[in-house]
């Protein structure tokens, strides 16, 4: 197995760069799925179309949460198994990450299709937005399986040290999505339904590419039918590590629902549209921290499994520095030129003005987000479920949701915007308090003062 393993190197910075660049390109591409839909809908359907996509997005986040849960939980265990030289266990883990993904996707699809109007009204859809949101959601739910697996496969393949295949998979999907958006929405005039079909077809092709990779014999790990049978112990380990990612997504989904309802109360559909645009811009702003964390995860997991703690610590240090620098650059660009980015989605003066106003408040603490994301990924990579749960879920559950519920009572819509930077400050403080003891433990392990189980 050693001839396939890229982690066995002293040049940690180069290895992190090798894994991060494809992850960054891939993340840009996968973010385009939702952003490109919003741009085409905003330009050719209008303000209500953006509001409809914003209303549906919390449900899409649940699908992504399932993919992240099985992907991150499985990837952490796979990386450590590879580090220990146990390919057989790594393949069993892979199989046990795939089967539950199919099951959970089916459950979400059935529940969603059972009563769409109820769920959309609960999220905050007005009578004007409801028909558009229904058209979009129905198609997204039908193809939910592909959205979930696109997320899971990209993380699982990267866990074996291959960042190129996930990148190519996502590029193929995104390019196809853009082409289909242009065809379905402009000449065929399919509106939001066209955007939904473009997304699902593109994700289907992306998943097919990943499946071909596993079946081609070029992958380090293989998918065997016997490994698709659930091993409850392995599944429990996957869920214990990955559940924090799902709960984070679920909490983010609930938070988005609350924000939509609050904004609808104080600003109407135009406020929901403004938040929808800001949310898409945030996706790009958070990418540096996310992809550096993704690049760090297999390196840290492998070196922890191989007991090479000095290399793990070095990778962690480099990742934190890079994430902080890139998030600071993203903040400077977005804070200085928010109007430019807002007009990409829609040129309505009132909508652009509201988007700029909100964005300049939401992005204030962006420089500290890189550390938060790398720190959270560290706990997942090391197989620390409690710390991973606390660091990922706290941002939304402990801080953002309560602030969004409380602050608007005093400052109306202004309270929603300020809830975000206050949340970032509180989350940074919590992650730092969990991070320092873990670093001290890694240093003691490196010095031989502890064993792994202590």
NORCOR-V696156 format. One line per field, one symbol per residue. ss: DSSP state (~ for helix, > for strand, _ for the rest). Layout:
ss=???
//
This chain:
ss=_~~~_______~~~~~~~~~~~~~~~~~~~~~~~~~~~~~~~~~__~~~~~~~~~~~~~~~~~~~~~~~~~~~~~~~~~~~~~___~~~~~~~~~~~~~~~~~~~~~~~~~~~~_~~~~~~~~___~~~~~~~~~~~~~~~~_~~~~~~~~~~~~~~~____~~~~~~~~~~~~~~~~~~~~~~~~~___~~~~~~~~~~~~~~~~~~~~~~~~~_________~~~~___~~~~~~~~~~~~~~~~~~~~~~~~~~~~~~~~~~~~_~~~~~~~~~~~~~~~~~~~~~~~~~~~~~~~~~~~~~___~~~~~~~~~~~~~~~~~~~~~~~~~~~~_~~~~~~~~___~~~~~~~~~~~~~~___~~~~~~~~~~~~~~~~___~~~~~~~~~~~~~~~~~~~~~~~~~~~_~~~~~~~~~~~~~~~~~~~~~~~~~~~~~~~~~~________
//
